[in-house]
Amino acid sequence: MKRLFFLITVVFLFNLSLLSQSKQLMASIGDLKLISGEVIEDCQIGYRTFGKLNGEKSNAIIYLSWFGGTSEAISSLIINHHFIDTTKYYLIAIDVLGNGISTSPSNYKKEYPKIIIRDMVNAEFKLLKKILNINHIFAAIGGSMGSMQVLEWAVSYPDFMNNIVAYVATPKMTSYDLLWMNTQLEIIESGKVYGMSEKEIKKISEMLTAMIARTPAYVVEHTKIEEFPDYLSSLEQKTSKVFTIDDYEIQLKAMMKHDISLNFNGSMEKAAKAIKAKLFIIVSETDMVVNPTEALKLADLTNARKLILKNNCGHLAVSCELERCKKEIADFLEN
């Protein structure tokens, strides 16, 4: 009984320590010149840190937020599921441009310029170098749009990290990805033209997202027909003052342009040769949001470690096999 009480106390204190570290931090990285030539003035980047940076600064890991994600959402993975071992690594969870925390259409006083994934990465690079004085990281981790960022990191700053973990990943958009993205964009733009409220636009957008985020088999299995009215009502969420429709649109358009081979004359083979970090690529066989085809091609080109999840959870496959993925990532980082 004493041993059980001791273990419970240790876990409680550990989680309390993580909570104290997960405070939202903001950094001004100055004016950010975009690839387009436009400038985001006085660019602000949000982040949270976990663990301790060692004396050699050799244990830093960045974790980049997904589409609409935040460092707060990442912190729940760390605090509740210990997804990354913060007793070993110094984790920096970063709020990506356009997520409503870092500089975004919803909090920028001027007209917000169009951005691409490379602009997000350049902002993150400035945060590490200029604010945190980190010149090299042990690893970069990201899922979905976070995977797009870490793979862009791999070709844009190939000497900056040792390892990359990209889950539900892609190095470029496929035609199927662009189909649903253009559908979402049409919903938003048409809604604005016809004077729909943000709440109305968001509901239709959420319905489409629900159709593709999970597989039909998952929805049928987990939503009984008599529960469907409640399920449908749950998609009608309150509008967010943090991640608005304008923020959604700016990140969506950035993803639509994503292609790590752009600076290599469209050659993924040349892009792959530029990557120096060791890669671990995780894909979902049933993903209808980020098609796994291009990620598997990149894995073959780089001799990357790969994990193909074969559950019926679609784009959210990692959440359905969280412990397995957590162990596989830990093994990759340790070896």
C-alpha positions in Angstrom: 0.0 0.0 0.0 2.9 2.4 0.9 4.5 1.6 -2.4 1.3 2.3 -4.3 0.9 5.6 -2.5 4.5 6.5 -3.3 4.0 5.8 -7.0 0.8 7.8 -7.2 2.5 10.7 -5.5 5.5 10.5 -7.9 3.1 10.5 -10.9 1.1 13.4 -9.4 4.2 15.5 -8.8 5.6 14.7 -12.2 2.4 15.9 -13.9 2.3 19.0 -11.7 5.8 19.8 -12.8 4.8 19.4 -16.5 1.8 21.7 -15.9 4.0 24.3 -14.4 6.3 24.2 -17.4 3.5 24.3 -20.0 2.9 28.0 -19.5 2.1 29.9 -22.8 5.1 31.9 -23.9 5.3 34.5 -26.6 8.4 35.8 -28.5 8.8 38.6 -30.9 11.1 37.5 -33.8 11.0 40.9 -35.5 9.9 41.4 -39.1 9.5 38.2 -41.0 10.2 38.4 -44.7 8.1 35.9 -46.5 9.0 33.8 -49.6 6.6 36.0 -51.6 8.7 39.1 -50.7 5.9 40.5 -48.4 6.6 41.1 -44.7 4.8 40.2 -41.5 5.8 43.1 -39.2 6.7 42.4 -35.6 6.0 38.7 -36.0 5.0 36.9 -32.7 5.5 33.2 -32.1 3.9 31.2 -29.3 5.6 28.3 -27.7 5.8 26.1 -24.5 8.7 24.2 -23.1 9.0 20.9 -21.2 11.9 19.2 -19.6 15.4 20.7 -19.2 18.0 21.6 -21.8 21.3 19.8 -21.1 24.6 21.6 -20.9 25.6 20.6 -24.4 22.2 21.7 -25.8 22.0 18.3 -27.5 18.6 17.1 -26.3 16.3 19.7 -27.8 13.2 18.5 -29.7 10.7 20.8 -31.5 7.1 19.6 -31.8 5.2 21.6 -34.4 1.5 22.1 -34.3 -1.0 20.6 -36.8 -3.7 22.3 -38.8 -5.6 24.5 -36.3 -3.5 23.0 -33.5 -1.7 24.9 -30.7 1.1 24.3 -28.3 -1.6 23.9 -25.6 -3.0 20.9 -27.5 0.5 19.4 -27.8 1.0 19.9 -24.1 -2.1 17.7 -23.4 -0.3 14.9 -25.3 2.7 15.4 -23.2 1.0 15.9 -19.8 -1.8 13.3 -20.2 0.0 10.6 -22.3 3.7 11.4 -21.9 4.0 11.1 -25.7 7.6 12.3 -25.6 9.9 11.5 -22.6 10.5 15.0 -21.2 12.8 13.6 -18.5 15.3 12.9 -21.3 14.5 15.5 -23.9 13.9 19.3 -23.8 10.7 19.7 -25.8 9.7 22.9 -27.4 6.1 22.9 -28.6 5.6 25.7 -31.2 2.5 27.5 -32.3 2.6 27.7 -36.1 1.9 30.9 -38.0 -1.8 31.4 -38.6 -3.1 29.3 -35.6 -4.6 32.3 -33.7 -1.8 32.3 -31.1 1.2 33.2 -33.2 0.7 36.1 -35.6 -2.4 35.3 -37.6 -5.2 37.1 -39.6 -7.3 37.2 -36.4 -4.7 39.1 -34.3 -2.8 41.1 -37.0 -3.7 44.7 -37.3 -2.9 44.9 -41.0 -3.9 42.8 -44.0 -2.4 39.4 -43.5 -0.2 38.3 -46.4 -0.4 34.8 -48.0 2.0 32.3 -46.4 3.4 28.9 -47.3 4.8 26.1 -45.2 8.4 27.4 -45.8 7.4 30.7 -44.1 6.1 28.8 -41.1 9.5 27.0 -40.9 11.5 30.2 -41.3 9.6 31.7 -38.4 10.3 28.7 -36.2 14.0 28.8 -37.2 14.2 32.5 -36.1 12.6 31.6 -32.8 15.2 28.9 -32.1 18.2 30.9 -33.2 17.2 34.5 -32.2 15.2 33.9 -29.0 16.2 30.5 -27.6 19.9 30.6 -28.8 19.6 27.0 -30.1 21.8 26.3 -33.1 21.0 22.5 -33.5 18.3 20.2 -32.4 18.1 16.5 -31.7 14.8 16.0 -33.5 11.8 17.7 -35.1 8.4 16.0 -34.6 5.1 16.9 -36.3 1.8 15.3 -37.5 -0.4 16.2 -40.4 0.4 19.9 -41.2 3.1 19.5 -38.5 4.6 16.7 -40.7 4.7 19.1 -43.7 6.7 21.5 -41.6 9.2 19.0 -40.3 9.8 17.7 -43.8 10.2 21.2 -45.1 12.7 21.7 -42.2 14.6 18.6 -43.6 15.3 20.3 -46.9 15.5 23.9 -45.9 17.8 23.5 -42.9 19.3 20.0 -43.5 22.2 20.5 -41.0 20.0 21.7 -38.2 18.7 18.4 -36.8 19.6 14.8 -36.4 16.2 13.1 -36.6 12.8 13.8 -37.9 9.5 12.1 -37.0 6.7 12.8 -39.4 3.3 11.2 -38.8 0.2 11.1 -41.0 2.8 12.7 -43.2 3.3 13.9 -46.8 6.1 15.8 -48.5 3.6 17.2 -51.1 -0.1 17.3 -51.9 -1.7 14.6 -54.0 -4.7 15.3 -56.3 -7.0 13.7 -53.7 -5.7 16.0 -51.0 -6.3 19.0 -53.2 -9.8 17.8 -53.9 -11.0 18.1 -50.3 -8.9 21.2 -49.7 -10.5 23.0 -52.6 -13.9 21.9 -51.5 -13.3 23.4 -48.0 -12.0 26.6 -49.6 -15.1 26.8 -51.8 -17.3 26.4 -48.7 -15.5 29.3 -47.0 -15.3 31.7 -50.0 -18.9 31.0 -51.1 -20.1 31.5 -47.6 -18.4 34.8 -47.3 -19.8 36.0 -50.7 -23.4 35.1 -49.7 -23.2 36.6 -46.3 -23.2 33.5 -44.2 -22.2 33.9 -40.6 -18.9 32.4 -39.4 -20.9 29.9 -37.3 -22.8 28.7 -40.4 -19.7 28.4 -42.5 -17.9 26.5 -39.7 -20.8 24.0 -39.3 -20.6 23.0 -43.0 -16.8 22.8 -42.8 -17.0 20.6 -39.7 -19.4 18.3 -41.4 -17.0 17.8 -44.4 -14.1 17.3 -42.0 -16.0 14.7 -40.1 -16.7 12.8 -43.4 -13.0 12.5 -44.2 -11.2 12.5 -40.8 -12.4 9.0 -40.0 -13.3 6.2 -42.3 -17.0 5.2 -43.0 -16.4 2.0 -41.1 -15.3 3.9 -38.0 -18.3 6.3 -38.1 -20.7 3.3 -38.5 -19.0 1.4 -35.7 -18.9 4.3 -33.2 -22.1 6.2 -34.0 -25.4 4.3 -33.6 -28.1 5.4 -35.9 -30.3 6.5 -33.0 -27.4 8.6 -31.7 -26.9 10.4 -35.1 -29.0 13.5 -34.3 -26.8 14.2 -31.3 -23.7 13.5 -33.3 -24.8 15.9 -36.0 -25.5 18.6 -33.4 -22.1 18.1 -31.9 -20.6 19.4 -35.2 -22.3 22.8 -34.7 -19.6 24.3 -32.5 -19.3 27.8 -31.2 -17.1 30.1 -33.3 -13.6 30.6 -31.9 -12.1 34.0 -31.3 -8.7 32.3 -31.4 -8.7 30.2 -34.6 -11.2 32.0 -36.8 -12.4 31.1 -40.3 -9.8 33.6 -41.7 -7.0 31.7 -39.8 -8.4 28.4 -41.1 -8.3 29.8 -44.7 -4.7 31.1 -44.4 -3.4 27.7 -43.1 -5.5 25.8 -45.7 -4.0 27.8 -48.6 -0.5 27.3 -47.2 -1.0 23.5 -47.2 -2.3 23.5 -50.7 1.0 24.9 -51.9 3.1 22.4 -49.9 5.8 20.6 -51.9 9.3 20.1 -50.5 10.6 19.6 -54.1 9.8 23.1 -55.2 13.4 24.3 -54.7 14.7 21.2 -56.5 12.9 21.8 -59.9 10.1 19.6 -58.8 12.4 16.6 -58.3 11.6 14.6 -55.2 14.7 12.5 -55.8 16.8 15.6 -55.6 14.9 16.8 -52.5 15.5 13.4 -50.9 19.2 13.6 -51.5 19.3 17.0 -49.7 18.0 15.4 -46.5 20.6 14.6 -43.9 18.5 13.8 -40.9 17.3 10.3 -40.2 13.6 9.9 -41.0 10.8 8.1 -39.3 7.6 8.3 -41.3 4.3 7.1 -40.0 1.3 6.9 -42.3 -2.3 5.7 -42.1 -3.3 3.2 -44.8 -6.9 4.5 -44.5 -6.1 8.2 -44.4 -8.5 10.3 -46.4 -7.1 13.7 -45.4 -3.4 13.2 -46.1 -3.0 10.5 -48.7 0.1 8.3 -47.8 1.3 7.8 -51.3 3.9 10.5 -51.5 5.2 9.9 -47.9 5.8 6.2 -48.7 7.7 7.2 -51.9 9.9 9.6 -49.8 10.5 6.9 -47.3 11.8 4.6 -50.0 14.0 7.4 -51.5 15.6 8.1 -48.1 15.7 4.6 -46.7 13.6 5.9 -43.8 12.1 3.9 -41.1 8.4 3.7 -41.6 5.3 2.5 -39.9 2.0 1.9 -41.7 -1.0 1.9 -39.5 -3.9 -0.3 -40.7 -6.7 0.5 -38.4 -10.1 2.1 -39.5 -9.4 5.4 -37.8 -8.3 7.3 -41.0 -6.4 10.5 -40.5 -6.6 10.0 -36.7 -5.0 6.6 -36.8 -2.2 7.6 -34.4 -4.7 8.4 -31.7 -6.2 4.9 -32.0 -2.7 3.3 -31.5 -1.2 6.0 -29.3 0.8 3.6 -27.1 2.2 1.7 -30.1 3.3 4.9 -31.8 4.7 6.4 -28.6 6.9 3.3 -28.2 8.0 3.2 -31.8 9.0 6.9 -31.7 10.9 6.4 -28.4 12.7 3.5 -30.0 13.6 5.5 -33.1 14.9 8.4 -31.0 17.0 6.2 -28.7 18.5 4.2 -31.6 
